């Protein structure tokens, strides 16, 4: 698979600007460096997987991409524009294009699903209450939760809570979706349904997806491209399509990770 920086632009107009470009990125908590020297690109409409063993810094990298952790060095560019060095107003405009699904769903348990999904609409738009109700109903229907507007999160299964969190992440029609371990804690059937939903949303909405995951079935089912982070060396040691890495990588850490339990690669 060609790298994003070398991909041809539609119409033959030269190289396409990556949707996301990470350059020489180092992330740390205080003096403790978690990941360093990260350089990779994410193409528009791609499902990009951040993978690696437990504790290697996958979620830390996600925090860096969405602005929750300023980098120690390097930069993150969206459509060629620096996210890390932009002024606060420009950064805010960029972040409005992000939708984030956190590992636990991050739903407010004291609110109904409709109230949860309505929150970003109430905060960041001038829509009327009636218009917000319409948007909320549409977003819940997109994730298969039509009719669940008045349910509390505690009344739903784990898979349904993840889908409700996804509906809220899509409330402002973002063109980049960030997922932190979307399949974590789900049974195989619920995980497969969520994978199918992510693919459907990517294809129907044209969104770019960045997902942290260590779940091999999901990685192989939805991943177009990936970066492999290594906790021991504190940097990336492989990048590419997960299936290609499984077949071609000679790095023992990558091979061991991708063959855990002799995982079966799902057909596409």
N, C-alpha and C positions, 0 to 999 in steps of 0.2 A: 504494500500500500504506500503511495507516495506521501511524503510529509506535507503538512498543510502549507508550508511556505513555498512549496514547489507546485502546488496544485494550480492548474490553469483556470483562469477566470472564464465565466461564461462568455461565449462569443469570441474567445481567443484574444482577449484584451490584456494578456500578461498575467503574472502570478496573482492569485486571489489573496486578499488580505485575510489572515486568519480571524475567525470570530473571537478567539482568545489566544493571546501569545504570552507565554511565560518566559522571561529571560533572566538567566543567572540569579534565580530567586533563592534567598536564604531566609528561613523562618526560625525564630527562637523565642523562648520564654525567659526573659532576663538574659543571663549568661549561658543558658542551656540551649545549644543549637539542636533543633529537631531535624530539619532537612536543609540541605545546602546545594547550591549549584544546579538548580532545577531549570531546565530549558526544554519547552515543548510547545506544541500548538494544537488548537482544537478548531476543526473546520466547521463552517456553518451547517446546521442540520445533522451534526454527528452526535452519536452517543459515546461519550468519552468516559472511560473507567479509570478511577484512581484506585490501584490495588496494591496489596502487599500484606505481610503478616501483621498480627496484632501488635500495637504499640509502635509502628514504624513511622507514624506521622500523617496518615491519610486524612483524618479529620482536621488536623492542623493545617494541611495544605488547603483544604476546602475553606477553612476560616480565613486564610490569606487571600483566597480568590474573591471572597465576597466582602472583604474589608473589615472583618472582625479582628484581624491580627496584622498590624503593619509589618512589612518585611524589614529585616535587618539590612538586606541588600537586594538589588535587582528590581524588577518591575513586572506588572501585569498589564497588558494592553487589551482593550476591547475595541475591535474594528480599527486597530492601529493607533488608538488614543490611550495615553497612559492613565491608568486608574489610580496608581499610587501617588503620582505627583500632580494630579489635577486639582483645581481649586474646589472648595467644599460644594459649591452649587453644581459644578459639572459632575462631581462624584455622586451627588444626590440624584442627578438625572440618569446616570449610568445604573445606579442601584435600583431605580424604579423599573428597570427592565429585567431584574432578577426575580425569580421565584424560588423559594428555598423550602424544601421538605426536610425537617430535622429527624433524627433517628427515632425519637419517641413520639413523633407527630406534633408535639408542642401545642396541643389544643388546650384551650382554657376549659377546665372541667366544670366551671360554674356557669358556662354558657352553652346554649344549644349549638348544633352544627351551623344553622343559619347565622347565628350571631357571631360565631367564630369566623366564618367566611366573609361576613360583612365588615369585619374590623378594618382591613386595609382600604376598603372602598370608602368607609366613613372618614378615614384619616387622610386619604390622599386624593379624593375626587370631590366634585361638587354635585354628584348625583343626588336626586331626591330619594326619599325613603322608598317610594314605590319602585323607582328604577333600580335601587340596590336590591330589593327583593327579587326582581326579575333576573338580575345578574347572578345572584346567589343561587337561585333555582337552576339556572343554566349550568353553572359550574358544578353543582352537585350532580346534575344529570349527566354531565360529561364523564364523571368518574363512577357512574352506576349507583348513585345514592339519591335519585329522585324520590321524593316522598319522605325523606328522612330529615327534613329541615328542622323539626321540633324535637329531635332526639338529642339526648345528652351524650357526650363521648363515652361515659361509663356504660351506656346501654349497647355499645357496639363491640364487635369483635376487633382483634388487633388489626386484621387486614382492612376492615372498614374504617378504622381510625386513621390508618395510613392514607386511604383514599380521600378521607375528609381533609386531612392535612394537605394533600395534593390539590384539592379543590381550592383551599385557601391560598396555596402558593400560586395558583393560576388566576387569582381574583383580578389582578391588574393587567392581565394579558401579557405576561412577560415573554420575551423571546429567548431567554436562557433559563433553564431549570436546573437547580442544584439539589442533589439528593444525598443525604448522609445515611448510608446503610439502609436503603429502602426496604430490603427484605429481612432485616434483622428481626428475630423473634417470631417470624411467621411460619406456619406450617407449609409444606411443599405446594399444596394446592393454592393457598392464598398467595404465596410467593410467585407462582406461575401466573396467576391472574393479574398481579401487579406488574410483572414484566410485560405481559401482553398489553396492559393499559399504557405503560410508558411508551412502548413501540407505537401504539395507535395514536397517542397524543403527539409524538414526534412527527409521525407521518401526516397527520391531519392538520396540525398547527404550524409545522415547519420549525419547531423550536429546536434549539441546541441543548443537549443534556449533558451534564457532568455529574457522575455518580461515584461516590465512595462505596466500595464493596469488597468483601472477601468471600462472598457466596459464589462458588464456581458455576452452578447452573445459571444464575442470573448473569454473571460475567459473560459466559459463552452465548447466552440467549439474546442479549441486547447490545453487547459491546461492539462498536465499530473500530475503536482505537483505545489504547490504554497506556498508562505509565505505571511501571512497577517501582515502588519505593522500598528501599532496604533499610531496616532499622539499625543494622550493625554498622554499615558504612555511613549512614545518614545522608544518602543521596539516591537518585534514581539510577537503576542499573539496566533497565530495558524499556523500550517503547514500541508499540505496534499493535496490530489486530490481535486480540487474545488467542484466536484459533491459530494464527500464524506463529505466535510466540510458543504455543504448545507444540507445534510441529517442528519449529526451526531453532528455537533458542538453545544455546549450548551452556547457558549459565545454570549451574546446579541449583541455585536458590529459586530461580524462576521456574525451572523444570519441576522441582519438588513442590512448589506452591500450586502449580497448575495441574499436577497429577495426584493431588491429595485424594486418597481413597479411590484412586483410579476412576475419577469422575468421568461420566459419560458426557460427551459433547452433544448437545441437542441439535437435531437437523434444522436447517433453515430453508 
